[in-house]
Structures are given as structure tokens and as C-alpha cells.
Amino acid sequence: MNGILLIDKEPDWTSNDVVVKLKGILHERRIGHAGTLDPMATGLLVIFVGRATRAVQFAESDSKHYLAALRLGITTDTQDITGNILEQKDATVTQAELEAALERFRGEIEQIPPMYSAIQIGGKRLYEIARKGGTVERAPRPVTIHELSIVGREGEDWLLDVHCSKGTYIRTLCHDIGLALGCGGCMSALRRTEAGAFLVEDAITIGEAQRLRDAGEIEQHLLPVDTLFSREMACTASPEEEKRIRCGTEYRTKLPDGLYRVYSKSGAFLMFARAEHGFMKTIKNFFEV
């Protein structure tokens, strides 16, 4: 079984919980995911099954789209509503004031990773240090907020649509917006709606995956791995070129420089490759061995 499975993660599951459960459902040990979601978050988790796990590294760098709930007036140690409250303030903020504050968070910005994160410093994950009451210095990291807009209200929360680069912490974004407004803030809910070219509308739940597996229909929901590279150019290798591909050898090409999906004459996806200075070079192969 090989391919990409789109899962709509439910709350209280870790991303690893999803992987472990799917290993049992699909009877496949080679399963990975691209882009961790916190337990409280819901939404799109892109799962790679079988030989498709070779593509995880390319999906991890994709931009993501989120619907986030921002609760102003509350600061917590985890930067989300599940944490211990550190401070509470009045949060009488107008939409115009919030919109003005958001402007400084669009484009290329720097974030200090939260202590409750899986980043390793000195061989220890930050959340392990934080759970023991510790803290360590963290260097700011550059991220890009492609789009950031207010899309509504839900009770006391502001709903934000966020399109961002790899490595962005949405709860840190909420925390920092609260700081900018002077009242503090935290993330009260989060749903991932897009990851690269994939949409949560096309995803299934873990329960649905189990039912489809029991009915023998789960493979109909596996996307071919080349779907991940659908934005790149496609080309077909000759039988002689295919032999060189299977031997891991570059070959001459007249194609323009750039990234390519390379297929066999029969239509099988052979590799993701780069044409450069007249040669086609393998970036990652995906043919069956």
C-alpha cells in the first residue's frame, strides 16, 4: 500500500497518535506525516503511506493555512488556552485596533519558539524542560506570514485566517499579538485547513479510515505520491533513460532547467528530479524496487 492519505485530525489526538492508529488500521509500518498539529488542534494532517514516506521531506516545507481563535486578555505558559494562566487583563479592543496590530505581523517576521514545543536544545526537548518549571534562552527564528486577516468573532474570541510558512507557531503569533495590544492573548482554538495543495475538505477522519479499510475501500482514498509535486513540470523518460534512472545515474536532456516529475513510457512515476545544465539529476526516486 503506497500513497498519500488526508486525515482530518480530531482534538486530543497527537499527530503521532494518528500515525500509530493508522499503522494498525492499514497494517503498514511505513507511515509518516508532514507538519505536526498540537493535541488541541484539529484539521488537515497529510499522511504518507508505504514508499510514499520518501516524500515527507518535501511536504514539510509547504506553506500552511489555519483558522485560529485569538482570546485577548489572557496570557498562559503554553500560549494557548490549555495552559496555566499567568496574567489576566481587561481586553476591550476594537476591530480597528486589532487590525492595526496585525499589520506588523504580516510578511517576514521573527518568532521566539515557545517553551512548550518539541525543539531540542542541549539534547533536551523544550517541553521537557518547561514541564519541570525550567526555561532556556531561545533564539528568534524567521518565519513568513503570507496572509493574516480577521474573519469574524465567536463569543469572546477573534477568528483569524492565517497563511504562513513552515515553522510558524500560531499560538506564539496569538501571544505576540496580545503583547502588541498591551492586554495579552492566547490561542483558544486552531484548525488547519490547507497544507500545500491539499485541502481539509478532501480529508477523512480516523473512524472513516477504519470503516473504509473494513470495507476494502481505503485504497480508493490514497492519492498517488506524485500529487505532491503536481505544480512542477512533467516529462517522460525513454527506455534507455529509465535504465539510467533505476541505476541512479544522471542523463543528458534538452529540457529547460527546472524541477520535473519524471514518468516511464507506461506512465509510472519514476522520480522527482532537476534538469540543470543539460543533465537530468535525481532528487528522489519513487519507482518500485
FENWOSUL-V431870 format. One record per residue. RES is the residue in one small letter. PSI is psi in degrees with one decimal (none if undefined). NEAR is the number of other C-alpha atoms within 10 Angstrom. D_LAST is the distance of its C-alpha to the last C-alpha in whole Angstrom. Layout:
res & psi & near & d_last
RES & PSI & NEAR & D_LAST
RES & PSI & NEAR & D_LAST
This chain:
res & psi & near & d_last
m & 122.8 & 13 & 14
n & 140.7 & 18 & 13
g & -171.3 & 21 & 16
i & 129.4 & 27 & 19
l & 126.9 & 25 & 22
l & 119.1 & 24 & 25
i & 135.7 & 23 & 28
d & 98.2 & 24 & 32
k & 137.6 & 27 & 32
e & 161.9 & 18 & 36
p & 155.2 & 16 & 38
d & 0.8 & 12 & 38
w & 136.8 & 15 & 35
t & 162.8 & 18 & 33
s & -35.4 & 21 & 29
n & -33.7 & 14 & 28
d & -42.2 & 13 & 30
v & -44.9 & 21 & 28
v & -46.3 & 20 & 25
v & -44.2 & 15 & 26
k & -41.9 & 13 & 27
l & -30.9 & 20 & 24
k & -37.8 & 16 & 22
g & -41.5 & 11 & 25
i & -44.7 & 18 & 25
l & -9.6 & 18 & 21
h & 45.1 & 11 & 20
e & 124.0 & 14 & 17
r & -22.3 & 13 & 18
r & 88.5 & 17 & 15
i & 134.5 & 23 & 18
g & 171.9 & 24 & 20
h & 160.9 & 24 & 23
a & 108.0 & 20 & 24
g & 96.8 & 21 & 28
t & 140.4 & 15 & 30
l & 136.0 & 20 & 33
d & 155.6 & 14 & 36
p & -38.9 & 15 & 37
m & -18.7 & 18 & 40
a & 154.5 & 21 & 38
t & 173.7 & 24 & 36
g & -158.5 & 25 & 34
l & 122.4 & 29 & 31
l & 117.9 & 28 & 28
v & 116.6 & 26 & 24
i & 136.0 & 24 & 22
f & 130.6 & 27 & 18
v & 136.3 & 27 & 16
g & -136.4 & 15 & 13
r & -19.1 & 19 & 10
a & -17.9 & 22 & 13
t & -18.4 & 20 & 15
r & -14.6 & 16 & 13
a & -3.8 & 24 & 16
v & -43.5 & 21 & 19
q & -28.4 & 11 & 20
f & -31.3 & 12 & 21
a & -29.3 & 20 & 23
e & -28.5 & 19 & 25
s & -4.3 & 15 & 27
d & 149.5 & 18 & 28
s & 160.0 & 20 & 31
k & 155.6 & 24 & 33
h & 132.6 & 21 & 36
y & 152.7 & 21 & 38
l & 115.1 & 22 & 41
a & 144.2 & 25 & 43
a & 123.5 & 26 & 46
l & 121.7 & 29 & 49
r & 114.4 & 25 & 52
l & 153.5 & 28 & 54
g & -5.1 & 20 & 57
i & 128.6 & 24 & 55
t & 129.6 & 26 & 53
t & 165.5 & 19 & 51
d & -23.5 & 17 & 49
t & -4.7 & 22 & 45
q & 8.8 & 28 & 46
d & 174.3 & 26 & 46
i & -13.0 & 20 & 48
t & -11.9 & 14 & 47
g & 178.4 & 13 & 48
n & 133.1 & 13 & 51
i & 124.8 & 15 & 54
l & -31.2 & 12 & 55
e & 143.5 & 13 & 58
q & 136.6 & 14 & 59
k & 163.9 & 13 & 61
d & 138.7 & 11 & 63
a & 55.2 & 17 & 60
t & 91.7 & 9 & 62
v & 130.3 & 12 & 60
t & 163.4 & 9 & 60
q & -36.4 & 12 & 57
a & -39.6 & 9 & 59
e & -40.7 & 11 & 59
l & -43.2 & 17 & 55
e & -39.4 & 13 & 54
a & -38.1 & 12 & 56
a & -34.6 & 17 & 54
l & -28.2 & 19 & 51
e & -37.8 & 11 & 51
r & -9.3 & 12 & 51
f & 6.5 & 19 & 47
r & 145.7 & 17 & 46
g & -153.3 & 14 & 44
e & 122.2 & 13 & 42
i & 175.0 & 14 & 44
e & 140.1 & 15 & 44
q & 141.9 & 18 & 43
i & 117.3 & 15 & 44
p & 141.9 & 20 & 41
p & 153.9 & 20 & 43
m & -34.3 & 22 & 43
y & 76.2 & 18 & 41
s & 168.5 & 16 & 38
a & 6.4 & 14 & 35
i & 139.6 & 14 & 35
q & 131.7 & 11 & 35
i & 123.8 & 12 & 39
g & 31.1 & 6 & 39
g & 1.9 & 7 & 37
k & 142.3 & 11 & 38
r & 143.2 & 15 & 37
l & -38.4 & 22 & 40
y & -28.0 & 19 & 40
e & -39.4 & 16 & 41
i & -43.3 & 16 & 44
a & -39.0 & 17 & 45
r & -21.1 & 11 & 45
k & 9.6 & 8 & 47
g & 7.2 & 8 & 50
g & 169.6 & 11 & 48
t & 149.9 & 15 & 48
v & 158.7 & 10 & 46
e & 132.9 & 9 & 47
r & 132.6 & 14 & 44
a & 142.5 & 10 & 43
p & 146.9 & 11 & 43
r & 138.2 & 12 & 40
p & 135.0 & 14 & 40
v & 167.3 & 17 & 38
t & 127.2 & 19 & 39
i & 101.1 & 19 & 41
h & -41.3 & 16 & 40
e & 143.2 & 14 & 42
l & 113.9 & 19 & 45
s & 154.4 & 16 & 47
i & 127.6 & 17 & 49
v & 3.0 & 11 & 49
g & -171.7 & 13 & 51
r & 150.2 & 13 & 53
e & 99.9 & 10 & 52
g & -126.4 & 8 & 55
e & -0.3 & 11 & 56
d & 146.8 & 17 & 52
w & 134.3 & 19 & 51
l & 126.6 & 22 & 48
l & 136.7 & 21 & 46
d & 122.9 & 19 & 43
v & 124.5 & 22 & 41
h & 118.2 & 22 & 38
c & 169.0 & 24 & 37
s & 170.1 & 19 & 34
k & 142.9 & 17 & 32
g & 0.3 & 19 & 34
t & 131.8 & 21 & 37
y & 112.7 & 18 & 39
i & -35.3 & 21 & 41
r & -32.9 & 24 & 43
t & -37.7 & 20 & 44
l & -46.1 & 24 & 45
c & -43.4 & 25 & 47
h & -45.8 & 26 & 48
d & -33.9 & 21 & 49
i & -41.6 & 22 & 51
g & -41.3 & 24 & 53
l & -43.3 & 17 & 54
a & -32.4 & 16 & 55
l & -12.0 & 18 & 57
g & 5.7 & 14 & 59
c & -5.8 & 20 & 58
g & 161.7 & 25 & 55
g & 161.1 & 31 & 52
c & 166.4 & 32 & 49
m & 126.9 & 28 & 46
s & -14.5 & 21 & 47
a & 156.0 & 20 & 44
l & 135.2 & 23 & 41
r & 123.7 & 22 & 38
r & 125.2 & 23 & 35
t & -24.0 & 22 & 35
e & 149.6 & 21 & 32
a & 108.5 & 24 & 29
g & -125.7 & 15 & 28
a & 2.2 & 14 & 28
f & 143.7 & 17 & 28
l & 143.9 & 18 & 31
v & -24.7 & 20 & 32
e & -21.8 & 13 & 34
d & 3.5 & 12 & 30
a & 160.9 & 21 & 29
i & 158.5 & 19 & 30
t & 167.9 & 16 & 32
i & -41.1 & 17 & 30
g & -40.5 & 10 & 33
e & -36.6 & 14 & 31
a & -41.2 & 22 & 28
q & -44.0 & 18 & 29
r & -39.4 & 14 & 31
l & -38.1 & 17 & 28
r & -43.9 & 15 & 26
d & -31.4 & 12 & 28
a & 0.0 & 9 & 29
g & 25.5 & 10 & 25
e & 4.2 & 13 & 25
i & -33.9 & 18 & 24
e & -21.4 & 16 & 20
q & -17.9 & 9 & 23
h & 1.1 & 16 & 24
l & 124.3 & 17 & 20
l & 142.2 & 17 & 20
p & 147.3 & 14 & 17
v & -28.2 & 22 & 16
d & -12.5 & 22 & 17
t & -34.2 & 14 & 20
l & -29.4 & 19 & 21
f & 22.6 & 18 & 21
s & -18.9 & 12 & 23
r & -10.1 & 12 & 26
e & 162.9 & 14 & 24
m & 154.6 & 11 & 24
a & 147.4 & 15 & 22
c & 162.7 & 12 & 21
t & 130.9 & 18 & 19
a & 144.6 & 18 & 17
s & 164.4 & 12 & 19
p & -39.2 & 12 & 17
e & -40.0 & 9 & 17
e & -36.4 & 18 & 17
e & -38.5 & 20 & 13
k & -41.8 & 12 & 13
r & -37.2 & 14 & 14
i & -45.2 & 23 & 12
r & -19.3 & 15 & 9
c & -1.1 & 9 & 11
g & 26.2 & 13 & 12
t & 137.4 & 13 & 16
e & 162.4 & 16 & 18
y & 159.0 & 16 & 20
r & 145.2 & 13 & 24
t & 152.1 & 16 & 24
k & 4.2 & 11 & 28
l & 150.3 & 14 & 27
p & 152.6 & 12 & 29
d & 143.0 & 14 & 28
g & -176.3 & 13 & 26
l & 142.3 & 19 & 23
y & 148.9 & 24 & 21
r & 122.5 & 20 & 18
v & 127.1 & 26 & 16
y & 156.6 & 20 & 15
s & 172.4 & 18 & 14
k & -29.2 & 13 & 17
s & -4.9 & 9 & 16
g & 3.6 & 10 & 16
a & 137.8 & 14 & 13
f & 118.0 & 20 & 13
l & -45.7 & 22 & 11
m & 160.5 & 22 & 13
f & 127.1 & 21 & 16
a & 170.2 & 21 & 18
r & 128.0 & 20 & 21
a & 127.3 & 20 & 24
e & 120.7 & 16 & 26
h & 41.2 & 13 & 29
g & 8.1 & 13 & 27
f & 142.4 & 16 & 24
m & 120.9 & 24 & 21
k & 134.6 & 21 & 19
t & 130.3 & 19 & 16
i & -46.7 & 11 & 17
k & 131.8 & 15 & 14
n & 153.0 & 18 & 10
f & 12.0 & 19 & 9
f & 153.1 & 14 & 6
e & 139.8 & 9 & 4
v & none & 5 & 0
